[in-house]
Amino acid sequence: MKRLRTGGLAALAAASALLLSAPTSALAAPPTDHVVAPATPGTLLECASLADFAFAATTITHVRVVPAGEGTHAGAPVGEHCLVQGRMNERVSEVDGQAYAIGFEMRLPLDWSGRFLHQGNGGMDGSVAPAFGSITGGQLRSGLQQGFAVLSSDAGHNGAQNPLFGLDPQARLDYGYQAVGTLTPMAKALIEAAYGRQPDTSYFAGGSNGGRHTMVAAARYADEYNGFLAVAPGFDLPQAAVSQVWGAQQWNTVATTAGDLQTAFTAAERRTVAAAILERCDGIDRLVDGIVADSARCQKFFDVQRDVPTCDDERDGSCLTRAQKDVIATVFAGARTSDGTPIYPSFPFDAGIANGDWATWELTLSALLDPMAVGFVFSPTPESPAILADIRQYALTLDIDAKAAGIHQEGIGGESPMEFMTPPDPTRLDELRDSGGKMIVVHGASDAVFSVDDTARWFDALDKAHRNKAEQFVRYFEVPGMGHVSGGRATDQFDGLGAIVDWVEKGAAPERLIASARGAGNPGGVNPEVPADWAPDRTRPLCMYPLVARYVGGDTESADSFACKPSSGGPNRAG
């Protein structure tokens, strides 16, 4: 699907056809200059009295003042703040007898920016991550350090209940979206009790499952938040989980040790494939620098069958067998049922296939974590807990066709897994648009669990539904080489929170994000996969999709030497 960026009669005809077929609501002109008044600072009134905070179905369990400097982030002290912990909607399940609640914590800075940040946490949730507001890789200033009042939660179940919380219908719904709806008004009321007023602006941000929470909130709760930052969002999480288990079964066919998927595609073999990708695609952006900046064009240039050496004898890491090549091509083309029906989109070939993170998700967690999610949370009726005795065997023998169908079937909570886990209509964000809300989505090209092809497909469909003007309220940026959420051979350090605040409160729509490598000495944490021949502080522009970074001359380690240009690869990769 190519966005209408070209001129002439063909573009005019295509635009006319789109207007004639578009729903009425899509024809409403979206606001172009809606800017929320900037937040105004405030000061914490008192911490101790928040122990008596009263809100429906809410119990405050712990309150204390955290002195300045007790914690640090990126080498800098975290300022004085009030820590409030509690639970909402405590109950005992009639299904499994477990005690459930929505656990949460809020960190309320002494010096408040006037802003609220809902921090979406990752994985299967189940733990209350510290509410520091750290969303992106190597983030130099946490949300708390920027003065946000930050909320974090466990989404309605604790770690000991993973993954069996899927037996309880309400726990499923809380995990999917209802915990967010429950927590949001409570958090704003707690902020009012702490500062004497509600937040001026409210934001939602997270990576991975937290990115899914963010995109679901943008669809369901756009009236409660002004800005959204979603990193590596698993917005089609049930499909992705089934896809991962399907992939585990494919890899197992070429594993030299049955069940050990790491033997299907070793680190040395992955480096060989990465080198072949770079050989074909590194210079497409006019600079050989270890980064495939024009991923769309690379997919046309690189062929795993042709460009990777074939083993004539024993596997030694420098080649692939024909069977391995077939499996790799099949997996990257996207999961399908036995009759060829797509389950989940394709993945692009990228040099980050050599990333350690890529192997963890693709060759380990696909047979451990994903089958638990599929079996207990994303099946209309959960499996027996007995499958946990050998979850790997369960994964490698799972009926993929049945599970692919099951995610669309009504389940024990009255909704299908795709209904309670995903945005209700991810391409129709009229409420977000009309309220003046904004969303930034960032995704790594070498994410092995959630595909950038799926994110590109989503944005293309969103753009079409909104008359090719989606960029007025949603912008998508791809990070070449980056793995899941962060890391890899990539410039993965960028100020996403600052960008969304500037867009919401100043009207400064981001044309590009400046991202840095996290080499030696980086205060946000060193990324060990940054190549030794890169400058440790290399910068690159992350371009607004579908544009790509192209070298135009100058210092090869500086983002200033690159311009964001259309891909020369023809239609967008998602086509």
C-alpha positions in Angstrom: 0.0 0.0 0.0 1.6 3.2 -1.1 0.6 6.5 0.4 -0.5 9.2 -2.1 2.7 11.1 -2.4 3.0 11.4 -6.1 1.5 14.0 -8.4 -0.4 13.9 -11.7 -3.7 12.5 -12.9 -3.1 9.0 -11.3 -2.8 10.5 -7.8 -5.9 12.7 -8.5 -7.9 9.7 -9.6 -6.8 7.6 -6.6 -7.7 10.4 -4.2 -11.1 10.9 -5.8 -11.9 7.2 -5.5 -10.8 7.2 -1.9 -13.1 10.2 -1.1 -16.1 8.5 -2.7 -15.5 5.3 -0.7 -14.5 6.8 2.6 -17.0 6.7 5.6 -18.5 10.1 6.4 -16.5 10.5 9.6 -13.3 10.2 7.7 -14.2 13.1 5.5 -14.3 15.6 8.5 -11.3 17.9 8.2 -9.0 17.0 11.0 -7.7 20.0 13.1 -4.3 21.2 12.0 -3.5 23.7 14.7 -5.0 22.3 17.9 -2.4 22.9 20.6 -3.1 22.2 24.2 -2.0 25.0 26.6 1.4 24.2 28.1 1.4 22.6 31.5 2.2 25.0 34.4 4.5 23.9 37.3 3.3 23.1 40.8 4.6 22.0 44.1 3.7 19.0 46.2 1.5 20.1 49.1 2.1 17.2 51.4 3.0 13.5 51.1 2.0 11.9 54.5 -1.7 12.9 54.2 -2.0 10.8 51.0 -2.2 7.7 53.2 -5.8 8.9 53.8 -6.6 9.3 50.2 -10.1 8.0 49.5 -11.3 6.8 46.2 -13.8 4.1 45.3 -12.5 0.5 45.6 -9.0 1.8 46.4 -6.7 0.9 49.3 -3.5 2.9 50.0 -0.9 0.5 51.4 2.3 2.6 51.6 3.3 6.2 51.5 6.7 7.7 52.0 8.9 10.6 51.0 11.8 9.5 48.8 14.6 12.0 49.4 16.5 13.6 46.6 19.5 11.4 45.5 18.2 8.2 47.0 17.9 7.0 43.4 19.7 7.9 40.2 19.0 7.6 36.6 21.6 8.0 33.8 24.1 9.1 36.4 21.9 12.0 37.7 20.1 12.0 41.0 16.3 11.6 41.0 14.7 14.5 42.9 12.6 14.3 46.0 9.2 12.8 45.5 6.3 11.1 47.2 5.9 7.4 46.7 2.3 6.1 46.9 1.4 2.4 46.6 -1.9 0.8 46.6 -4.5 -1.6 45.2 -7.8 -1.3 43.4 -10.8 -3.7 42.9 -9.6 -6.3 45.4 -11.6 -9.6 44.9 -11.4 -13.3 45.2 -12.0 -15.2 41.9 -14.9 -17.6 41.8 -13.0 -19.4 39.0 -9.6 -20.2 40.6 -10.0 -19.0 44.2 -7.1 -16.5 43.7 -7.0 -13.1 45.3 -6.8 -10.5 42.5 -6.3 -6.7 42.6 -5.0 -3.9 40.4 -1.7 -3.1 42.1 -0.2 0.3 41.4 2.3 2.9 42.5 2.6 6.6 41.8 5.6 8.8 42.2 4.8 12.4 42.7 7.7 14.9 42.4 8.2 17.7 44.8 8.7 20.0 41.8 5.9 19.1 39.5 5.7 20.0 35.8 1.9 19.9 35.8 1.9 16.7 33.7 0.7 13.1 34.3 2.4 10.1 32.7 0.8 6.7 32.7 3.6 4.2 32.3 2.6 1.1 30.4 4.6 -1.9 31.5 5.8 -4.8 29.4 5.6 -8.6 29.1 2.6 -10.3 30.6 2.5 -7.6 33.3 2.1 -9.0 36.8 4.5 -6.7 38.6 4.4 -3.0 39.5 7.5 -1.7 37.8 9.0 1.4 39.5 7.1 4.4 38.2 10.1 6.4 37.0 8.8 7.0 33.5 11.7 5.3 31.7 10.3 4.1 28.3 13.0 4.1 25.7 16.5 2.6 25.5 19.1 4.6 27.4 16.7 7.4 28.2 18.8 10.2 29.5 16.1 11.8 31.7 13.2 9.8 33.1 9.7 11.1 33.2 10.1 11.6 37.0 13.2 13.7 36.4 11.2 15.7 33.9 8.6 16.5 36.5 5.9 14.1 35.5 3.6 12.6 38.2 4.1 8.9 37.1 1.7 5.9 37.5 2.7 2.3 37.0 0.6 -0.9 37.6 0.6 -4.7 37.4 -2.6 -4.6 35.1 -4.7 -6.6 37.6 -2.6 -9.7 38.6 0.7 -10.4 40.3 3.8 -12.2 39.2 2.9 -15.5 40.9 -0.4 -15.5 38.9 1.4 -15.5 35.6 0.3 -17.1 33.3 -2.6 -18.7 35.1 -4.4 -15.4 35.5 -5.8 -16.3 32.1 -8.2 -18.7 33.9 -10.0 -15.8 35.4 -12.3 -13.8 33.0 -11.9 -10.5 34.7 -8.2 -10.8 35.0 -8.0 -11.2 31.2 -10.1 -8.1 30.7 -8.0 -6.1 33.2 -4.8 -7.1 31.4 -6.3 -6.2 28.1 -7.7 -2.8 28.8 -9.9 -2.4 31.8 -7.1 -1.8 34.4 -6.2 1.3 32.5 -9.8 2.5 32.5 -10.0 1.9 36.3 -6.7 3.5 37.2 -6.9 6.7 35.2 -9.6 8.6 37.1 -8.0 7.4 40.4 -4.6 8.7 39.4 -5.9 12.1 38.4 -7.8 12.4 41.7 -4.6 11.4 43.6 -2.7 14.1 41.7 -5.4 16.6 42.7 -5.0 15.6 46.3 -1.3 15.9 46.1 -1.0 19.2 44.3 -4.4 20.9 44.7 -5.4 20.5 41.1 -5.6 18.0 38.3 -2.9 17.6 35.7 -2.8 20.2 32.9 -1.8 17.6 30.4 -1.8 13.8 30.5 0.4 11.3 28.6 0.6 7.6 28.1 3.8 5.8 27.1 5.3 2.3 27.0 7.2 -0.2 25.1 6.4 -3.8 23.9 3.2 -4.8 25.8 3.4 -1.2 27.2 3.3 0.0 23.6 0.2 -2.1 23.1 -1.3 -0.6 26.3 -0.5 2.8 24.8 -2.2 2.2 21.4 -5.2 0.6 23.1 -5.5 3.7 25.3 -5.3 5.9 22.3 -8.3 4.1 20.8 -10.3 3.6 24.0 -9.4 6.5 26.3 -8.4 9.4 24.0 -10.6 11.7 26.1 -8.4 11.1 29.1 -5.0 11.7 27.6 -3.4 14.3 25.3 -0.3 12.5 24.1 0.8 8.9 23.5 4.3 7.4 22.9 4.3 3.8 21.8 7.6 1.9 21.3 7.7 -1.5 19.7 4.0 -1.8 20.2 2.5 -5.3 20.2 -0.9 -4.0 19.2 -1.7 -7.3 17.5 -0.3 -9.3 20.4 -2.5 -12.5 20.1 -1.6 -12.8 16.4 2.1 -12.2 17.2 2.1 -14.8 20.0 0.6 -17.5 17.8 3.1 -16.5 15.1 6.0 -16.9 17.4 4.9 -20.5 18.4 4.4 -21.3 14.7 7.9 -20.0 14.1 9.3 -22.2 16.9 7.9 -25.2 15.1 9.5 -24.1 11.8 12.9 -23.6 13.5 12.7 -27.0 15.2 12.7 -28.7 11.8 16.3 -27.7 11.2 17.6 -27.8 14.8 20.5 -30.2 15.2 19.3 -30.9 18.7 15.6 -31.4 18.8 13.8 -28.8 20.9 16.9 -26.6 21.2 16.1 -23.9 18.7 19.4 -22.1 19.2 20.9 -25.0 17.2 18.7 -24.2 14.3 20.3 -20.9 13.5 23.5 -20.2 15.5 25.1 -16.9 16.4 27.8 -17.4 13.7 25.2 -18.2 11.1 23.2 -15.1 12.0 26.3 -13.0 11.6 26.9 -14.5 8.2 23.4 -13.6 7.1 23.8 -10.1 8.6 27.0 -9.6 6.6 25.2 -10.7 3.4 22.4 -8.2 4.1 24.9 -5.4 4.6 26.8 -6.4 1.5 23.6 -6.0 -0.6 21.9 -3.1 1.2 24.3 -1.0 3.3 25.1 1.5 0.6 21.6 2.0 -0.6 21.4 5.2 1.5 24.6 6.4 -0.2 26.9 5.5 2.7 28.4 2.3 3.8 28.1 2.6 7.6 26.8 -0.7 9.0 23.1 0.5 8.9 20.4 -0.5 6.4 18.5 2.8 6.4 16.3 2.1 3.4 14.7 -1.1 4.5 11.9 -1.1 1.8 14.5 -1.1 -1.0 16.6 -3.7 0.8 13.8 -6.2 0.7 14.0 -6.0 -3.1 17.7 -6.3 -3.2 18.4 -9.1 -0.7 17.6 -12.8 -1.4 18.6 -15.3 1.3 18.7 -18.1 -1.2 21.0 -16.3 -3.6 23.1 -14.0 -1.3 24.1 -16.4 1.5 26.6 -19.2 0.9 25.1 -22.7 0.8 26.9 -25.4 2.8 28.3 -28.1 0.7 29.6 -30.1 3.7 29.3 -29.6 7.5 27.8 -26.4 9.0 30.6 -24.2 10.2 28.8 -20.9 10.7 29.9 -19.4 7.3 27.1 -20.9 5.3 23.5 -22.2 5.6 22.0 -25.5 4.4 19.3 -25.4 1.8 16.8 -26.5 4.5 17.9 -23.6 6.8 17.4 -21.2 3.9 13.9 -22.5 3.3 13.0 -22.1 6.9 14.4 -18.6 7.2 12.6 -17.5 4.0 9.3 -19.1 5.3 9.6 -17.4 8.8 10.4 -14.0 7.4 7.5 -14.2 5.0 5.1 -14.4 7.9 3.1 -17.0 9.8 0.3 -18.8 7.9 -2.1 -21.6 8.7 -1.8 -25.0 6.9 -4.1 -23.7 4.1 -2.0 -20.6 3.6 -4.2 -18.1 5.5 -2.0 -15.3 7.0 -1.8 -15.2 10.8 0.7 -12.3 11.1 2.6 -10.1 8.7 6.1 -10.6 7.3 9.3 -9.4 9.0 12.0 -7.4 7.0 15.5 -8.7 6.5 17.8 -6.4 8.5 21.4 -6.6 9.7 20.0 -6.7 13.3 19.3 -10.4 12.7 22.7 -10.8 14.5 21.4 -9.1 17.6 21.4 -11.2 20.8 17.9 -9.9 21.5 16.7 -11.2 18.2 17.8 -14.7 19.1 16.3 -14.5 22.5 12.8 -13.7 21.2 12.9 -15.9 18.1 14.8 -18.9 19.3 14.1 -19.1 23.1 11.0 -17.2 24.2 9.0 -18.4 21.2 8.9 -21.9 22.8 8.7 -20.7 26.5 6.8 -17.4 27.0 4.6 -17.2 23.9 3.0 -20.7 24.3 2.0 -19.7 27.9 0.3 -16.6 26.6 -1.4 -18.5 23.8 -2.4 -21.4 26.1 -3.8 -19.4 29.0 -4.7 -15.9 27.9 -5.2 -16.0 24.1 -7.3 -19.2 23.9 -11.0 -18.7 24.1 -11.0 -21.3 26.8 -7.7 -21.7 28.7 -5.7 -24.8 28.6 -5.1 -27.1 31.6 -2.3 -26.0 33.9 -0.8 -29.4 33.3 0.8 -28.1 30.1 3.3 -26.1 32.2 5.0 -29.4 33.1 6.6 -29.3 29.6 5.7 -26.0 27.9 8.3 -26.5 25.2 6.7 -29.8 24.1 3.3 -28.1 24.2 4.7 -25.3 21.9 6.3 -27.7 19.4 3.2 -29.8 19.0 0.5 -27.2 19.2 -2.3 -27.1 16.6 -1.5 -23.8 15.1 -4.6 -23.7 12.9 -6.9 -24.1 16.0 -5.1 -21.4 17.9 -5.1 -19.0 15.0 -8.8 -19.4 14.8 -9.3 -19.2 18.5 -7.9 -15.7 19.0 -11.0 -14.5 17.0 -13.5 -16.5 19.0 -15.5 -15.3 22.0 -13.8 -16.4 25.2 -14.5 -16.8 28.8 -14.7 -13.1 29.4 -17.3 -12.5 26.8 -14.8 -11.1 24.3 -12.3 -12.7 22.0 -8.6 -12.3 22.7 -8.3 -10.0 19.7 -11.2 -7.9 21.1 -9.8 -7.5 24.7 -6.1 -7.2 23.7 -6.1 -4.9 20.7 -7.3 -1.4 19.8 -11.1 -1.7 18.9 -10.5 -0.1 15.5 -6.8 0.8 15.2 -7.3 2.7 11.8 -10.2 4.8 13.1 -8.8 7.2 15.7 -11.3 10.0 15.2 -11.6 10.8 18.9 -7.8 11.2 19.2 -7.8 13.4 16.1 -10.7 15.5 17.0 -9.6 16.2 20.6 -6.2 17.5 19.3 -4.4 14.4 20.8 -1.2 13.3 19.3 0.7 9.9 19.1 4.2 9.0 18.2 5.1 5.4 17.4 8.7 4.1 17.2 9.7 0.6 16.1 13.0 -1.2 15.5 13.5 -2.8 12.1 15.1 -5.9 13.8 12.3 -6.5 16.3 11.9 -10.3 16.3 8.6 -10.6 18.1 6.5 -7.6 16.8 7.0 -6.8 13.2 7.6 -3.4 11.8 5.8 -4.6 8.7 2.7 -4.9 10.8 3.3 -1.3 12.1 3.8 0.0 8.6 0.7 -1.8 7.4 -1.3 -0.2 10.3 0.0 3.3 9.5 -0.8 2.9 5.8 -4.3 1.9 6.6 -4.7 4.6 9.2 -3.5 7.2 6.7 -5.9 6.0 4.1 -8.8 6.1 6.6 -7.9 9.7 7.4 -7.6 11.0 3.8 -3.8 10.8 3.8 -3.6 13.2 6.7 -2.9 10.9 9.6 0.5 12.6 10.1 -1.4 15.6 11.5 -2.0 13.6 14.7 0.1 10.3 14.4 3.7 9.9 13.3 5.6 6.7 12.9 9.4 6.4 13.1 11.5 3.3 12.3 14.9 2.6 13.9 17.2 0.6 11.6 19.0 -2.3 13.3 17.2 -1.9 16.7 15.8 -5.0 18.4 12.8 -5.2 20.6 12.3 -1.8 22.3 16.0 -1.1 22.4 19.5 -2.4 21.7 21.1 -4.0 18.7 23.3 -2.5 16.0 21.4 0.8 16.2 21.2 4.4 17.3 18.5 3.6 19.8 18.7 6.6 22.3 16.2 9.4 21.6 14.0 11.7 23.5 10.5 10.4 22.8 8.8 12.0 25.8 10.2 15.4 24.9 9.0 15.0 21.3 5.4 14.1 22.3 5.3 17.0 24.8 6.6 19.5 22.3 4.0 18.3 19.8 1.1 18.4 22.2 1.9 21.6 24.0 3.9 23.6 21.4 2.5 22.4 18.2 6.0 21.3 17.1 5.2 18.2 15.0 8.4 16.1 14.8 9.7 15.8 11.2 12.5 13.5 12.5 13.9 12.3 15.8 17.6 12.5 16.5 18.9 9.2 17.9 22.3 8.4 19.3 24.3 5.2 19.6 25.1 4.1 23.2 28.8 3.5 22.9 31.4 3.6 25.6 30.8 6.2 28.3 27.1 6.7 27.5 25.4 7.9 30.7 22.2 6.2 29.7 23.9 2.8 29.7 26.2 1.2 27.2 24.8 -0.9 24.4 27.3 -3.7 24.0 26.2 -4.4 20.4 27.3 -1.0 19.1 30.1 -1.9 16.6 33.6 -1.0 17.5 34.1 1.0 14.3 31.2 3.3 15.0 31.8 6.6 16.9 30.5 5.8 20.4 28.2 8.9 20.1 27.1 8.4 16.5 23.9 10.1 15.7 21.3 9.4 13.0 17.9 10.9 12.1 14.9 8.7 12.6 12.7 9.7 9.7 9.0 10.1 9.7 7.6 7.0 7.8 7.7 6.4 4.9 10.8 8.6 4.5 14.3 7.2 5.1 17.6 8.7 6.0 19.9 9.4 3.1 23.5 10.6 3.3 24.0 14.0 1.7 27.6 14.8 2.7 29.6 15.7 5.7 30.6 14.0 8.9 29.6 10.4 8.5 28.9 10.0 12.3 26.5 13.0 12.5 22.8 13.1 11.9 23.4 16.6 10.3 24.9 14.8 7.3 21.6 13.0 6.5 18.3 14.1 5.0 15.0 12.4 5.2 14.0 11.4 1.7 11.5 9.0 0.0 12.6 5.4 -0.3 13.9 4.6 -3.8 12.5 1.2 -3.5 9.0 1.9 -4.9 5.9 1.0 -2.9 6.3 0.9 0.9 7.4 -2.3 2.4 4.0 -3.0 3.9 2.6 -3.5 0.4 
